Amino acid sequence: MTHGLSRTEILTRMHDRLDQSRFDHCVRVEAAARDLAVRFGLDVDRAGLAGLLHDYAKQVPVADYLRVIQREDYSDKLLRYNRGIWHGVVGTYFIRRELGIDDAQVLQAIERHTTGNPHMTPLDMTTFVADYIEPLRHLPMQVQARRLAQHSLTAATIAELQGTLTYLIGRHQLVYPLTLKTFNALVTKENK
């Protein structure tokens, strides 16, 4: 896996783009993703890079997202949502363009970390779960997912999805359709 930038160069660019709190969160997610990758025998460098960059585009101005969604090959349905969804799905556009990272597995894991996907790979789940269980997150569902992640990425992913769905529904917010499909697919697979 090569992308031409050192970790130090990536961190410098991230620091320029993100506020300190978001930057620190990304570094913690990188560490959590690397730990999960070691635990489950995955590519530690890819997991770390996806974890580090997962929120690279989280603070991109809304106007920039709208321009990219409308100009590039993204579904107009994305316009119903916000940066909470966009920074994964569309965020990879900024990562490719600004950092030159084109590793398909890393980009897919970043893309899927906000919505999930019924066909999530272990690397996808690692990024998804690491974001949720990083050490400074302490809500009950996050604690449960952290415990489940000791033994099963799938179980931890399901717990995260359950927490996310409960949160969104409880606040009468739109649920991204792929997120619900992901939950249903993983629960079906887990219950077989």
C-alpha positions in Angstrom: 0.0 0.0 0.0 1.6 3.2 -1.2 0.2 6.7 -1.3 3.3 8.9 -1.4 2.7 10.7 1.8 4.3 10.0 5.2 2.2 9.8 8.3 3.7 13.1 9.4 2.6 14.8 6.1 -0.9 13.3 6.5 -1.1 14.5 10.1 0.1 18.0 9.1 -2.6 18.3 6.4 -5.2 16.9 8.8 -4.2 19.4 11.4 -4.7 22.2 8.9 -8.2 20.9 8.0 -9.6 19.9 11.4 -10.1 21.5 14.7 -8.1 20.1 17.6 -10.9 18.0 19.1 -11.7 16.3 15.7 -8.0 15.8 15.0 -7.4 14.1 18.4 -10.5 11.9 17.8 -9.0 10.7 14.5 -5.7 9.8 16.1 -7.6 7.8 18.8 -9.6 6.0 16.1 -6.4 5.2 14.2 -5.1 3.5 17.4 -8.3 1.7 18.0 -8.4 0.5 14.4 -4.9 -0.8 14.6 -5.7 -2.7 17.8 -8.7 -4.3 16.2 -6.7 -5.2 13.1 -4.1 -6.9 15.3 -6.8 -8.7 17.2 -8.6 -10.0 14.1 -5.6 -10.6 11.8 -6.2 -7.8 9.4 -3.9 -5.4 7.6 -2.8 -3.1 10.4 -1.5 -0.4 8.1 -4.7 -0.2 6.1 -6.8 -0.3 9.2 -4.7 2.5 10.8 -4.8 4.7 7.7 -8.6 4.3 7.3 -9.1 5.0 11.0 -6.8 8.1 10.9 -8.6 9.5 7.8 -12.2 8.5 8.5 -13.2 12.1 9.5 -10.7 13.9 7.2 -13.7 15.7 5.5 -16.0 16.0 8.5 -15.6 19.8 8.6 -15.7 20.5 4.9 -18.1 23.4 4.3 -21.6 22.4 3.3 -21.4 24.4 0.1 -18.4 22.4 -0.9 -20.2 19.1 -0.3 -23.2 20.3 -2.3 -21.0 21.3 -5.2 -19.3 17.9 -5.3 -22.5 15.9 -4.9 -24.1 17.8 -7.8 -21.0 17.8 -10.0 -19.6 14.3 -9.5 -21.4 11.0 -9.9 -23.3 11.0 -6.5 -27.0 10.3 -6.0 -29.2 13.3 -5.6 -30.8 11.5 -2.7 -27.7 12.4 -0.7 -28.9 16.0 -0.7 -31.6 14.9 1.9 -28.9 14.2 4.5 -26.0 16.2 6.0 -22.3 16.1 6.8 -23.0 13.2 9.2 -23.5 11.0 6.1 -21.5 13.0 3.6 -18.1 13.0 5.3 -17.9 9.2 4.7 -19.7 8.8 1.4 -18.4 11.9 -0.3 -15.4 12.5 2.0 -13.4 10.0 0.0 -13.5 12.5 -2.9 -11.5 15.0 -0.8 -9.1 12.3 0.4 -8.3 11.2 -3.2 -8.0 14.7 -4.5 -6.1 16.4 -1.6 -4.0 13.5 -0.3 -3.6 11.4 -3.4 -4.7 8.2 -1.6 -6.3 5.7 -3.9 -6.2 2.5 -2.0 -9.6 1.0 -2.8 -9.9 -0.9 0.5 -9.0 2.1 2.6 -11.4 4.4 0.7 -14.2 1.9 0.9 -13.7 1.5 4.7 -13.9 5.3 5.1 -16.9 5.6 2.8 -18.8 3.0 4.7 -18.0 4.2 8.2 -21.0 6.6 8.3 -23.7 4.4 6.7 -22.5 0.8 6.8 -23.1 -1.6 3.9 -24.7 -5.0 3.8 -21.5 -6.3 2.3 -19.0 -4.8 4.8 -15.6 -6.4 4.8 -13.7 -6.9 8.1 -11.6 -3.8 7.3 -14.9 -1.8 6.8 -16.2 -3.0 10.1 -12.8 -2.2 11.8 -13.1 1.5 10.8 -16.8 1.6 11.6 -16.4 0.1 15.1 -13.1 1.9 15.9 -14.9 5.2 15.4 -17.6 4.2 17.8 -15.5 2.6 20.6 -12.5 4.9 20.7 -11.5 5.5 24.3 -13.2 8.8 25.0 -16.7 7.5 24.0 -18.6 6.2 27.0 -22.3 5.9 26.2 -23.8 2.6 27.2 -24.1 1.3 23.6 -20.5 2.3 23.0 -19.3 0.4 26.1 -21.3 -2.6 25.0 -19.8 -2.4 21.5 -16.3 -2.1 23.0 -16.9 -5.3 25.0 -18.3 -7.2 21.9 -15.3 -6.0 19.8 -13.0 -8.1 22.0 -14.5 -11.2 20.2 -16.5 -10.3 17.2 -16.4 -7.4 14.7 -19.8 -8.4 13.4 -21.4 -8.3 16.9 -19.8 -4.9 17.6 -21.0 -3.6 14.3 -24.6 -4.7 15.0 -24.4 -3.1 18.5 -23.3 0.2 16.9 -26.0 0.1 14.3 -28.6 -0.6 16.9 -27.3 2.4 18.9 -27.3 4.6 15.9 -30.8 3.5 14.8 -32.2 4.0 18.3 -30.7 7.5 18.5 -32.0 8.6 15.1 -35.5 7.2 15.5 -35.8 8.6 19.0 -35.1 12.0 17.6 -37.3 11.6 14.6 -34.4 12.0 12.2 -34.0 10.4 8.8 -32.4 7.0 8.7 -30.1 6.5 5.7 -31.6 3.5 3.9 -28.3 1.7 3.6 -27.8 1.8 7.3 -31.1 -0.1 7.9 -30.2 -2.6 5.2 -26.8 -3.1 6.8 -28.4 -3.8 10.2 -30.9 -6.3 8.6 -28.2 -8.1 6.6 -25.8 -8.5 9.6 -28.5 -9.6 12.0 -29.7 -12.1 9.4 -26.2 -13.4 8.9 -25.5 -13.5 12.7 -28.7 -15.4 13.4 -28.1 -18.2 10.8 
